[in-house]
Amino acid sequence: MEKLIELLEEIRDDVDFRNCTTLIDDEVITSFDIIQIISVIDEEFDVSIPASEIKPANFNSAEALYALIERIK
């Protein structure tokens, strides 16, 4: 989880990924951010996120993203 937080902070250092649970709902991150996040996850965690998993619930928080990575592994 810590590695994921570090990677997310490299993408957007102005966002509190440790505590925010409404990244999508409150439009904290953009679609461009999501594309970058998917790319970084693919590289760093060696997982490919299927299009069917690209939905708000999976990107609303770092915890949701981490759970997604664990499910896909």
mmCIF file of the N, C-alpha and C atoms, coordinates in Angstrom:
data_MODEL
# 
_entry.id   MODEL 
# 
loop_
_atom_site.group_PDB 
_atom_site.id 
_atom_site.type_symbol 
_atom_site.label_atom_id 
_atom_site.label_alt_id 
_atom_site.label_comp_id 
_atom_site.label_asym_id 
_atom_site.label_entity_id 
_atom_site.label_seq_id 
_atom_site.pdbx_PDB_ins_code 
_atom_site.Cartn_x 
_atom_site.Cartn_y 
_atom_site.Cartn_z 
_atom_site.occupancy 
_atom_site.B_iso_or_equiv 
_atom_site.pdbx_formal_charge 
_atom_site.auth_seq_id 
_atom_site.auth_comp_id 
_atom_site.auth_asym_id 
_atom_site.auth_atom_id 
_atom_site.pdbx_PDB_model_num 
ATOM 1   N N  . MET A 1 1  ? 0.827   -1.196  0.000   1.00 0.00 ? 1  MET A N  1 
ATOM 2   C CA . MET A 1 1  ? 0.000   0.000   0.000   1.00 0.00 ? 1  MET A CA 1 
ATOM 3   C C  . MET A 1 1  ? 0.869   1.257   0.000   1.00 0.00 ? 1  MET A C  1 
ATOM 4   N N  . GLU A 1 2  ? 1.957   1.221   0.762   1.00 0.00 ? 2  GLU A N  1 
ATOM 5   C CA . GLU A 1 2  ? 2.832   2.395   0.852   1.00 0.00 ? 2  GLU A CA 1 
ATOM 6   C C  . GLU A 1 2  ? 3.422   2.743   -0.512  1.00 0.00 ? 2  GLU A C  1 
ATOM 7   N N  . LYS A 1 3  ? 3.813   1.738   -1.274  1.00 0.00 ? 3  LYS A N  1 
ATOM 8   C CA . LYS A 1 3  ? 4.371   1.966   -2.612  1.00 0.00 ? 3  LYS A CA 1 
ATOM 9   C C  . LYS A 1 3  ? 3.323   2.622   -3.505  1.00 0.00 ? 3  LYS A C  1 
ATOM 10  N N  . LEU A 1 4  ? 2.075   2.181   -3.411  1.00 0.00 ? 4  LEU A N  1 
ATOM 11  C CA . LEU A 1 4  ? 0.999   2.765   -4.206  1.00 0.00 ? 4  LEU A CA 1 
ATOM 12  C C  . LEU A 1 4  ? 0.818   4.235   -3.854  1.00 0.00 ? 4  LEU A C  1 
ATOM 13  N N  . ILE A 1 5  ? 0.807   4.556   -2.576  1.00 0.00 ? 5  ILE A N  1 
ATOM 14  C CA . ILE A 1 5  ? 0.654   5.949   -2.143  1.00 0.00 ? 5  ILE A CA 1 
ATOM 15  C C  . ILE A 1 5  ? 1.781   6.801   -2.723  1.00 0.00 ? 5  ILE A C  1 
ATOM 16  N N  . GLU A 1 6  ? 3.002   6.303   -2.660  1.00 0.00 ? 6  GLU A N  1 
ATOM 17  C CA . GLU A 1 6  ? 4.142   7.043   -3.205  1.00 0.00 ? 6  GLU A CA 1 
ATOM 18  C C  . GLU A 1 6  ? 3.962   7.306   -4.703  1.00 0.00 ? 6  GLU A C  1 
ATOM 19  N N  . LEU A 1 7  ? 3.526   6.295   -5.422  1.00 0.00 ? 7  LEU A N  1 
ATOM 20  C CA . LEU A 1 7  ? 3.314   6.449   -6.860  1.00 0.00 ? 7  LEU A CA 1 
ATOM 21  C C  . LEU A 1 7  ? 2.208   7.452   -7.165  1.00 0.00 ? 7  LEU A C  1 
ATOM 22  N N  . LEU A 1 8  ? 1.131   7.387   -6.411  1.00 0.00 ? 8  LEU A N  1 
ATOM 23  C CA . LEU A 1 8  ? 0.026   8.334   -6.605  1.00 0.00 ? 8  LEU A CA 1 
ATOM 24  C C  . LEU A 1 8  ? 0.475   9.762   -6.311  1.00 0.00 ? 8  LEU A C  1 
ATOM 25  N N  . GLU A 1 9  ? 1.284   9.925   -5.277  1.00 0.00 ? 9  GLU A N  1 
ATOM 26  C CA . GLU A 1 9  ? 1.780   11.258  -4.919  1.00 0.00 ? 9  GLU A CA 1 
ATOM 27  C C  . GLU A 1 9  ? 2.733   11.807  -5.980  1.00 0.00 ? 9  GLU A C  1 
ATOM 28  N N  . GLU A 1 10 ? 3.417   10.924  -6.711  1.00 0.00 ? 10 GLU A N  1 
ATOM 29  C CA . GLU A 1 10 ? 4.258   11.382  -7.816  1.00 0.00 ? 10 GLU A CA 1 
ATOM 30  C C  . GLU A 1 10 ? 3.403   11.930  -8.957  1.00 0.00 ? 10 GLU A C  1 
ATOM 31  N N  . ILE A 1 11 ? 2.227   11.360  -9.128  1.00 0.00 ? 11 ILE A N  1 
ATOM 32  C CA . ILE A 1 11 ? 1.318   11.817  -10.183 1.00 0.00 ? 11 ILE A CA 1 
ATOM 33  C C  . ILE A 1 11 ? 0.664   13.134  -9.783  1.00 0.00 ? 11 ILE A C  1 
ATOM 34  N N  . ARG A 1 12 ? 0.167   13.192  -8.549  1.00 0.00 ? 12 ARG A N  1 
ATOM 35  C CA . ARG A 1 12 ? -0.505  14.401  -8.044  1.00 0.00 ? 12 ARG A CA 1 
ATOM 36  C C  . ARG A 1 12 ? -0.060  14.661  -6.615  1.00 0.00 ? 12 ARG A C  1 
ATOM 37  N N  . ASP A 1 13 ? 0.908   15.509  -6.430  1.00 0.00 ? 13 ASP A N  1 
ATOM 38  C CA . ASP A 1 13 ? 1.421   15.773  -5.084  1.00 0.00 ? 13 ASP A CA 1 
ATOM 39  C C  . ASP A 1 13 ? 0.533   16.722  -4.280  1.00 0.00 ? 13 ASP A C  1 
ATOM 40  N N  . ASP A 1 14 ? -0.518  17.236  -4.906  1.00 0.00 ? 14 ASP A N  1 
ATOM 41  C CA . ASP A 1 14 ? -1.433  18.148  -4.222  1.00 0.00 ? 14 ASP A CA 1 
ATOM 42  C C  . ASP A 1 14 ? -2.664  17.441  -3.661  1.00 0.00 ? 14 ASP A C  1 
ATOM 43  N N  . VAL A 1 15 ? -2.709  16.118  -3.763  1.00 0.00 ? 15 VAL A N  1 
ATOM 44  C CA . VAL A 1 15 ? -3.874  15.345  -3.311  1.00 0.00 ? 15 VAL A CA 1 
ATOM 45  C C  . VAL A 1 15 ? -3.484  14.492  -2.101  1.00 0.00 ? 15 VAL A C  1 
ATOM 46  N N  . ASP A 1 16 ? -4.375  14.449  -1.113  1.00 0.00 ? 16 ASP A N  1 
ATOM 47  C CA . ASP A 1 16 ? -4.157  13.630  0.083   1.00 0.00 ? 16 ASP A CA 1 
ATOM 48  C C  . ASP A 1 16 ? -4.686  12.219  -0.163  1.00 0.00 ? 16 ASP A C  1 
ATOM 49  N N  . PHE A 1 17 ? -3.869  11.403  -0.806  1.00 0.00 ? 17 PHE A N  1 
ATOM 50  C CA . PHE A 1 17 ? -4.286  10.044  -1.154  1.00 0.00 ? 17 PHE A CA 1 
ATOM 51  C C  . PHE A 1 17 ? -4.447  9.151   0.068   1.00 0.00 ? 17 PHE A C  1 
ATOM 52  N N  . ARG A 1 18 ? -3.819  9.511   1.165   1.00 0.00 ? 18 ARG A N  1 
ATOM 53  C CA . ARG A 1 18 ? -3.916  8.687   2.377   1.00 0.00 ? 18 ARG A CA 1 
ATOM 54  C C  . ARG A 1 18 ? -5.312  8.772   3.013   1.00 0.00 ? 18 ARG A C  1 
ATOM 55  N N  . ASN A 1 19 ? -5.970  9.900   2.851   1.00 0.00 ? 19 ASN A N  1 
ATOM 56  C CA . ASN A 1 19 ? -7.239  10.103  3.551   1.00 0.00 ? 19 ASN A CA 1 
ATOM 57  C C  . ASN A 1 19 ? -8.451  10.316  2.657   1.00 0.00 ? 19 ASN A C  1 
ATOM 58  N N  . CYS A 1 20 ? -8.249  10.735  1.429   1.00 0.00 ? 20 CYS A N  1 
ATOM 59  C CA . CYS A 1 20 ? -9.383  11.048  0.555   1.00 0.00 ? 20 CYS A CA 1 
ATOM 60  C C  . CYS A 1 20 ? -10.054 9.769   0.057   1.00 0.00 ? 20 CYS A C  1 
ATOM 61  N N  . THR A 1 21 ? -11.367 9.715   0.211   1.00 0.00 ? 21 THR A N  1 
ATOM 62  C CA . THR A 1 21 ? -12.143 8.556   -0.251  1.00 0.00 ? 21 THR A CA 1 
ATOM 63  C C  . THR A 1 21 ? -13.161 8.944   -1.326  1.00 0.00 ? 21 THR A C  1 
ATOM 64  N N  . THR A 1 22 ? -13.009 10.162  -1.853  1.00 0.00 ? 22 THR A N  1 
ATOM 65  C CA . THR A 1 22 ? -13.935 10.651  -2.878  1.00 0.00 ? 22 THR A CA 1 
ATOM 66  C C  . THR A 1 22 ? -13.174 11.252  -4.060  1.00 0.00 ? 22 THR A C  1 
ATOM 67  N N  . LEU A 1 23 ? -12.115 10.584  -4.464  1.00 0.00 ? 23 LEU A N  1 
ATOM 68  C CA . LEU A 1 23 ? -11.272 11.101  -5.545  1.00 0.00 ? 23 LEU A CA 1 
ATOM 69  C C  . LEU A 1 23 ? -12.063 11.324  -6.836  1.00 0.00 ? 23 LEU A C  1 
ATOM 70  N N  . ILE A 1 24 ? -12.945 10.411  -7.150  1.00 0.00 ? 24 ILE A N  1 
ATOM 71  C CA . ILE A 1 24 ? -13.765 10.524  -8.357  1.00 0.00 ? 24 ILE A CA 1 
ATOM 72  C C  . ILE A 1 24 ? -15.028 11.327  -8.072  1.00 0.00 ? 24 ILE A C  1 
ATOM 73  N N  . ASP A 1 25 ? -15.722 10.978  -6.993  1.00 0.00 ? 25 ASP A N  1 
ATOM 74  C CA . ASP A 1 25 ? -16.996 11.628  -6.665  1.00 0.00 ? 25 ASP A CA 1 
ATOM 75  C C  . ASP A 1 25 ? -16.869 13.143  -6.562  1.00 0.00 ? 25 ASP A C  1 
ATOM 76  N N  . ASP A 1 26 ? -15.757 13.609  -5.983  1.00 0.00 ? 26 ASP A N  1 
ATOM 77  C CA . ASP A 1 26 ? -15.553 15.053  -5.811  1.00 0.00 ? 26 ASP A CA 1 
ATOM 78  C C  . ASP A 1 26 ? -14.649 15.651  -6.890  1.00 0.00 ? 26 ASP A C  1 
ATOM 79  N N  . GLU A 1 27 ? -14.403 14.879  -7.932  1.00 0.00 ? 27 GLU A N  1 
ATOM 80  C CA . GLU A 1 27 ? -13.592 15.316  -9.077  1.00 0.00 ? 27 GLU A CA 1 
ATOM 81  C C  . GLU A 1 27 ? -12.219 15.838  -8.649  1.00 0.00 ? 27 GLU A C  1 
ATOM 82  N N  . VAL A 1 28 ? -11.620 15.144  -7.692  1.00 0.00 ? 28 VAL A N  1 
ATOM 83  C CA . VAL A 1 28 ? -10.281 15.493  -7.217  1.00 0.00 ? 28 VAL A CA 1 
ATOM 84  C C  . VAL A 1 28 ? -9.250  15.103  -8.271  1.00 0.00 ? 28 VAL A C  1 
ATOM 85  N N  . ILE A 1 29 ? -9.461  13.954  -8.905  1.00 0.00 ? 29 ILE A N  1 
ATOM 86  C CA . ILE A 1 29 ? -8.576  13.535  -9.989  1.00 0.00 ? 29 ILE A CA 1 
ATOM 87  C C  . ILE A 1 29 ? -9.345  13.553  -11.307 1.00 0.00 ? 29 ILE A C  1 
ATOM 88  N N  . THR A 1 30 ? -8.607  13.758  -12.380 1.00 0.00 ? 30 THR A N  1 
ATOM 89  C CA . THR A 1 30 ? -9.207  13.870  -13.708 1.00 0.00 ? 30 THR A CA 1 
ATOM 90  C C  . THR A 1 30 ? -9.058  12.557  -14.479 1.00 0.00 ? 30 THR A C  1 
ATOM 91  N N  . SER A 1 31 ? -9.668  12.508  -15.639 1.00 0.00 ? 31 SER A N  1 
ATOM 92  C CA . SER A 1 31 ? -9.535  11.322  -16.483 1.00 0.00 ? 31 SER A CA 1 
ATOM 93  C C  . SER A 1 31 ? -8.080  11.133  -16.911 1.00 0.00 ? 31 SER A C  1 
ATOM 94  N N  . PHE A 1 32 ? -7.360  12.225  -17.125 1.00 0.00 ? 32 PHE A N  1 
ATOM 95  C CA . PHE A 1 32 ? -5.940  12.125  -17.461 1.00 0.00 ? 32 PHE A CA 1 
ATOM 96  C C  . PHE A 1 32 ? -5.162  11.508  -16.299 1.00 0.00 ? 32 PHE A C  1 
ATOM 97  N N  . ASP A 1 33 ? -5.494  11.903  -15.067 1.00 0.00 ? 33 ASP A N  1 
ATOM 98  C CA . ASP A 1 33 ? -4.855  11.308  -13.885 1.00 0.00 ? 33 ASP A CA 1 
ATOM 99  C C  . ASP A 1 33 ? -5.110  9.806   -13.846 1.00 0.00 ? 33 ASP A C  1 
ATOM 100 N N  . ILE A 1 34 ? -6.311  9.400   -14.162 1.00 0.00 ? 34 ILE A N  1 
ATOM 101 C CA . ILE A 1 34 ? -6.670  7.981   -14.140 1.00 0.00 ? 34 ILE A CA 1 
ATOM 102 C C  . ILE A 1 34 ? -5.834  7.206   -15.154 1.00 0.00 ? 34 ILE A C  1 
ATOM 103 N N  . ILE A 1 35 ? -5.650  7.774   -16.325 1.00 0.00 ? 35 ILE A N  1 
ATOM 104 C CA . ILE A 1 35 ? -4.823  7.128   -17.342 1.00 0.00 ? 35 ILE A CA 1 
ATOM 105 C C  . ILE A 1 35 ? -3.392  6.968   -16.822 1.00 0.00 ? 35 ILE A C  1 
ATOM 106 N N  . GLN A 1 36 ? -2.868  8.005   -16.194 1.00 0.00 ? 36 GLN A N  1 
ATOM 107 C CA . GLN A 1 36 ? -1.521  7.928   -15.628 1.00 0.00 ? 36 GLN A CA 1 
ATOM 108 C C  . GLN A 1 36 ? -1.449  6.874   -14.517 1.00 0.00 ? 36 GLN A C  1 
ATOM 109 N N  . ILE A 1 37 ? -2.450  6.836   -13.676 1.00 0.00 ? 37 ILE A N  1 
ATOM 110 C CA . ILE A 1 37 ? -2.494  5.861   -12.572 1.00 0.00 ? 37 ILE A CA 1 
ATOM 111 C C  . ILE A 1 37 ? -2.500  4.439   -13.127 1.00 0.00 ? 37 ILE A C  1 
ATOM 112 N N  . ILE A 1 38 ? -3.322  4.194   -14.138 1.00 0.00 ? 38 ILE A N  1 
ATOM 113 C CA . ILE A 1 38 ? -3.387  2.870   -14.746 1.00 0.00 ? 38 ILE A CA 1 
ATOM 114 C C  . ILE A 1 38 ? -2.023  2.482   -15.313 1.00 0.00 ? 38 ILE A C  1 
ATOM 115 N N  . SER A 1 39 ? -1.375  3.407   -15.977 1.00 0.00 ? 39 SER A N  1 
ATOM 116 C CA . SER A 1 39 ? -0.060  3.142   -16.562 1.00 0.00 ? 39 SER A CA 1 
ATOM 117 C C  . SER A 1 39 ? 0.980   2.809   -15.494 1.00 0.00 ? 39 SER A C  1 
ATOM 118 N N  . VAL A 1 40 ? 0.987   3.586   -14.422 1.00 0.00 ? 40 VAL A N  1 
ATOM 119 C CA . VAL A 1 40 ? 1.947   3.367   -13.335 1.00 0.00 ? 40 VAL A CA 1 
ATOM 120 C C  . VAL A 1 40 ? 1.689   2.025   -12.646 1.00 0.00 ? 40 VAL A C  1 
ATOM 121 N N  . ILE A 1 41 ? 0.435   1.706   -12.411 1.00 0.00 ? 41 ILE A N  1 
ATOM 122 C CA . ILE A 1 41 ? 0.094   0.424   -11.779 1.00 0.00 ? 41 ILE A CA 1 
ATOM 123 C C  . ILE A 1 41 ? 0.549   -0.729  -12.661 1.00 0.00 ? 41 ILE A C  1 
ATOM 124 N N  . ASP A 1 42 ? 0.321   -0.598  -13.961 1.00 0.00 ? 42 ASP A N  1 
ATOM 125 C CA . ASP A 1 42 ? 0.742   -1.627  -14.899 1.00 0.00 ? 42 ASP A CA 1 
ATOM 126 C C  . ASP A 1 42 ? 2.253   -1.848  -14.824 1.00 0.00 ? 42 ASP A C  1 
ATOM 127 N N  . GLU A 1 43 ? 3.008   -0.759  -14.812 1.00 0.00 ? 43 GLU A N  1 
ATOM 128 C CA . GLU A 1 43 ? 4.473   -0.848  -14.760 1.00 0.00 ? 43 GLU A CA 1 
ATOM 129 C C  . GLU A 1 43 ? 4.986   -1.366  -13.417 1.00 0.00 ? 43 GLU A C  1 
ATOM 130 N N  . GLU A 1 44 ? 4.533   -0.765  -12.344 1.00 0.00 ? 44 GLU A N  1 
ATOM 131 C CA . GLU A 1 44 ? 5.096   -1.042  -11.018 1.00 0.00 ? 44 GLU A CA 1 
ATOM 132 C C  . GLU A 1 44 ? 4.601   -2.333  -10.381 1.00 0.00 ? 44 GLU A C  1 
ATOM 133 N N  . PHE A 1 45 ? 3.348   -2.700  -10.649 1.00 0.00 ? 45 PHE A N  1 
ATOM 134 C CA . PHE A 1 45 ? 2.771   -3.880  -10.016 1.00 0.00 ? 45 PHE A CA 1 
ATOM 135 C C  . PHE A 1 45 ? 2.607   -5.046  -10.992 1.00 0.00 ? 45 PHE A C  1 
ATOM 136 N N  . ASP A 1 46 ? 2.975   -4.802  -12.253 1.00 0.00 ? 46 ASP A N  1 
ATOM 137 C CA . ASP A 1 46 ? 2.907   -5.830  -13.287 1.00 0.00 ? 46 ASP A CA 1 
ATOM 138 C C  . ASP A 1 46 ? 1.508   -6.449  -13.382 1.00 0.00 ? 46 ASP A C  1 
ATOM 139 N N  . VAL A 1 47 ? 0.501   -5.591  -13.382 1.00 0.00 ? 47 VAL A N  1 
ATOM 140 C CA . VAL A 1 47 ? -0.884  -6.025  -13.581 1.00 0.00 ? 47 VAL A CA 1 
ATOM 141 C C  . VAL A 1 47 ? -1.519  -5.156  -14.666 1.00 0.00 ? 47 VAL A C  1 
ATOM 142 N N  . SER A 1 48 ? -2.413  -5.744  -15.392 1.00 0.00 ? 48 SER A N  1 
ATOM 143 C CA . SER A 1 48 ? -3.133  -5.013  -16.422 1.00 0.00 ? 48 SER A CA 1 
ATOM 144 C C  . SER A 1 48 ? -4.579  -4.844  -15.965 1.00 0.00 ? 48 SER A C  1 
ATOM 145 N N  . ILE A 1 49 ? -5.009  -3.614  -15.821 1.00 0.00 ? 49 ILE A N  1 
ATOM 146 C CA . ILE A 1 49 ? -6.375  -3.353  -15.361 1.00 0.00 ? 49 ILE A CA 1 
ATOM 147 C C  . ILE A 1 49 ? -7.321  -3.470  -16.558 1.00 0.00 ? 49 ILE A C  1 
ATOM 148 N N  . PRO A 1 50 ? -8.242  -4.419  -16.513 1.00 0.00 ? 50 PRO A N  1 
ATOM 149 C CA . PRO A 1 50 ? -9.195  -4.568  -17.622 1.00 0.00 ? 50 PRO A CA 1 
ATOM 150 C C  . PRO A 1 50 ? -10.155 -3.377  -17.685 1.00 0.00 ? 50 PRO A C  1 
ATOM 151 N N  . ALA A 1 51 ? -10.623 -3.082  -18.875 1.00 0.00 ? 51 ALA A N  1 
ATOM 152 C CA . ALA A 1 51 ? -11.550 -1.960  -19.066 1.00 0.00 ? 51 ALA A CA 1 
ATOM 153 C C  . ALA A 1 51 ? -12.772 -2.082  -18.163 1.00 0.00 ? 51 ALA A C  1 
ATOM 154 N N  . SER A 1 52 ? -13.213 -3.300  -17.911 1.00 0.00 ? 52 SER A N  1 
ATOM 155 C CA . SER A 1 52 ? -14.403 -3.516  -17.078 1.00 0.00 ? 52 SER A CA 1 
ATOM 156 C C  . SER A 1 52 ? -14.179 -3.073  -15.621 1.00 0.00 ? 52 SER A C  1 
ATOM 157 N N  . GLU A 1 53 ? -12.917 -2.940  -15.213 1.00 0.00 ? 53 GLU A N  1 
ATOM 158 C CA . GLU A 1 53 ? -12.605 -2.525  -13.841 1.00 0.00 ? 53 GLU A CA 1 
ATOM 159 C C  . GLU A 1 53 ? -12.356 -1.024  -13.720 1.00 0.00 ? 53 GLU A C  1 
ATOM 160 N N  . ILE A 1 54 ? -12.401 -0.318  -14.839 1.00 0.00 ? 54 ILE A N  1 
ATOM 161 C CA . ILE A 1 54 ? -12.193 1.129   -14.804 1.00 0.00 ? 54 ILE A CA 1 
ATOM 162 C C  . ILE A 1 54 ? -13.534 1.791   -14.536 1.00 0.00 ? 54 ILE A C  1 
ATOM 163 N N  . LYS A 1 55 ? -13.852 1.847   -13.239 1.00 0.00 ? 55 LYS A N  1 
ATOM 164 C CA . LYS A 1 55 ? -15.109 2.441   -12.791 1.00 0.00 ? 55 LYS A CA 1 
ATOM 165 C C  . LYS A 1 55 ? -14.846 3.238   -11.525 1.00 0.00 ? 55 LYS A C  1 
ATOM 166 N N  . PRO A 1 56 ? -15.675 4.216   -11.243 1.00 0.00 ? 56 PRO A N  1 
ATOM 167 C CA . PRO A 1 56 ? -15.425 5.117   -10.106 1.00 0.00 ? 56 PRO A CA 1 
ATOM 168 C C  . PRO A 1 56 ? -15.131 4.426   -8.779  1.00 0.00 ? 56 PRO A C  1 
ATOM 169 N N  . ALA A 1 57 ? -15.845 3.375   -8.465  1.00 0.00 ? 57 ALA A N  1 
ATOM 170 C CA . ALA A 1 57 ? -15.651 2.709   -7.170  1.00 0.00 ? 57 ALA A CA 1 
ATOM 171 C C  . ALA A 1 57 ? -14.220 2.221   -6.984  1.00 0.00 ? 57 ALA A C  1 
ATOM 172 N N  . ASN A 1 58 ? -13.554 1.854   -8.062  1.00 0.00 ? 58 ASN A N  1 
ATOM 173 C CA . ASN A 1 58 ? -12.195 1.340   -7.962  1.00 0.00 ? 58 ASN A CA 1 
ATOM 174 C C  . ASN A 1 58 ? -11.129 2.441   -7.901  1.00 0.00 ? 58 ASN A C  1 
ATOM 175 N N  . PHE A 1 59 ? -11.522 3.675   -8.158  1.00 0.00 ? 59 PHE A N  1 
ATOM 176 C CA . PHE A 1 59 ? -10.564 4.776   -8.197  1.00 0.00 ? 59 PHE A CA 1 
ATOM 177 C C  . PHE A 1 59 ? -10.894 5.887   -7.199  1.00 0.00 ? 59 PHE A C  1 
ATOM 178 N N  . ASN A 1 60 ? -11.866 5.674   -6.333  1.00 0.00 ? 60 ASN A N  1 
ATOM 179 C CA . ASN A 1 60 ? -12.281 6.705   -5.380  1.00 0.00 ? 60 ASN A CA 1 
ATOM 180 C C  . ASN A 1 60 ? -11.292 6.908   -4.238  1.00 0.00 ? 60 ASN A C  1 
ATOM 181 N N  . SER A 1 61 ? -10.440 5.912   -3.989  1.00 0.00 ? 61 SER A N  1 
ATOM 182 C CA . SER A 1 61 ? -9.458  6.033   -2.906  1.00 0.00 ? 61 SER A CA 1 
ATOM 183 C C  . SER A 1 61 ? -8.258  5.145   -3.195  1.00 0.00 ? 61 SER A C  1 
ATOM 184 N N  . ALA A 1 62 ? -7.182  5.421   -2.503  1.00 0.00 ? 62 ALA A N  1 
ATOM 185 C CA . ALA A 1 62 ? -5.988  4.577   -2.631  1.00 0.00 ? 62 ALA A CA 1 
ATOM 186 C C  . ALA A 1 62 ? -6.300  3.163   -2.158  1.00 0.00 ? 62 ALA A C  1 
ATOM 187 N N  . GLU A 1 63 ? -7.106  3.041   -1.117  1.00 0.00 ? 63 GLU A N  1 
ATOM 188 C CA . GLU A 1 63 ? -7.485  1.712   -0.611  1.00 0.00 ? 63 GLU A CA 1 
ATOM 189 C C  . GLU A 1 63 ? -8.252  0.918   -1.664  1.00 0.00 ? 63 GLU A C  1 
ATOM 190 N N  . ALA A 1 64 ? -9.161  1.577   -2.375  1.00 0.00 ? 64 ALA A N  1 
ATOM 191 C CA . ALA A 1 64 ? -9.928  0.903   -3.423  1.00 0.00 ? 64 ALA A CA 1 
ATOM 192 C C  . ALA A 1 64 ? -8.996  0.467   -4.558  1.00 0.00 ? 64 ALA A C  1 
ATOM 193 N N  . LEU A 1 65 ? -8.048  1.319   -4.887  1.00 0.00 ? 65 LEU A N  1 
ATOM 194 C CA . LEU A 1 65 ? -7.077  0.965   -5.920  1.00 0.00 ? 65 LEU A CA 1 
ATOM 195 C C  . LEU A 1 65 ? -6.219  -0.221  -5.497  1.00 0.00 ? 65 LEU A C  1 
ATOM 196 N N  . TYR A 1 66 ? -5.797  -0.206  -4.258  1.00 0.00 ? 66 TYR A N  1 
ATOM 197 C CA . TYR A 1 66 ? -4.967  -1.301  -3.748  1.00 0.00 ? 66 TYR A CA 1 
ATOM 198 C C  . TYR A 1 66 ? -5.764  -2.614  -3.768  1.00 0.00 ? 66 TYR A C  1 
ATOM 199 N N  . ALA A 1 67 ? -7.008  -2.552  -3.370  1.00 0.00 ? 67 ALA A N  1 
ATOM 200 C CA . ALA A 1 67 ? -7.862  -3.747  -3.404  1.00 0.00 ? 67 ALA A CA 1 
ATOM 201 C C  . ALA A 1 67 ? -8.019  -4.253  -4.834  1.00 0.00 ? 67 ALA A C  1 
ATOM 202 N N  . LEU A 1 68 ? -8.145  -3.343  -5.781  1.00 0.00 ? 68 LEU A N  1 
ATOM 203 C CA . LEU A 1 68 ? -8.239  -3.714  -7.196  1.00 0.00 ? 68 LEU A CA 1 
ATOM 204 C C  . LEU A 1 68 ? -6.967  -4.441  -7.641  1.00 0.00 ? 68 LEU A C  1 
ATOM 205 N N  . ILE A 1 69 ? -5.828  -3.895  -7.288  1.00 0.00 ? 69 ILE A N  1 
ATOM 206 C CA . ILE A 1 69 ? -4.548  -4.520  -7.661  1.00 0.00 ? 69 ILE A CA 1 
ATOM 207 C C  . ILE A 1 69 ? -4.467  -5.925  -7.077  1.00 0.00 ? 69 ILE A C  1 
ATOM 208 N N  . GLU A 1 70 ? -4.839  -6.073  -5.828  1.00 0.00 ? 70 GLU A N  1 
ATOM 209 C CA . GLU A 1 70 ? -4.782  -7.380  -5.170  1.00 0.00 ? 70 GLU A CA 1 
ATOM 210 C C  . GLU A 1 70 ? -5.727  -8.385  -5.832  1.00 0.00 ? 70 GLU A C  1 
ATOM 211 N N  . ARG A 1 71 ? -6.905  -7.924  -6.249  1.00 0.00 ? 71 ARG A N  1 
ATOM 212 C CA . ARG A 1 71 ? -7.862  -8.818  -6.916  1.00 0.00 ? 71 ARG A CA 1 
ATOM 213 C C  . ARG A 1 71 ? -7.326  -9.289  -8.268  1.00 0.00 ? 71 ARG A C  1 
ATOM 214 N N  . ILE A 1 72 ? -6.683  -8.399  -8.975  1.00 0.00 ? 72 ILE A N  1 
ATOM 215 C CA . ILE A 1 72 ? -6.211  -8.703  -10.340 1.00 0.00 ? 72 ILE A CA 1 
ATOM 216 C C  . ILE A 1 72 ? -4.983  -9.606  -10.308 1.00 0.00 ? 72 ILE A C  1 
ATOM 217 N N  . LYS A 1 73 ? -4.148  -9.463  -9.289  1.00 0.00 ? 73 LYS A N  1 
ATOM 218 C CA . LYS A 1 73 ? -2.902  -10.253 -9.206  1.00 0.00 ? 73 LYS A CA 1 
ATOM 219 C C  . LYS A 1 73 ? -3.138  -11.735 -9.267  1.00 0.00 ? 73 LYS A C  1 
# 
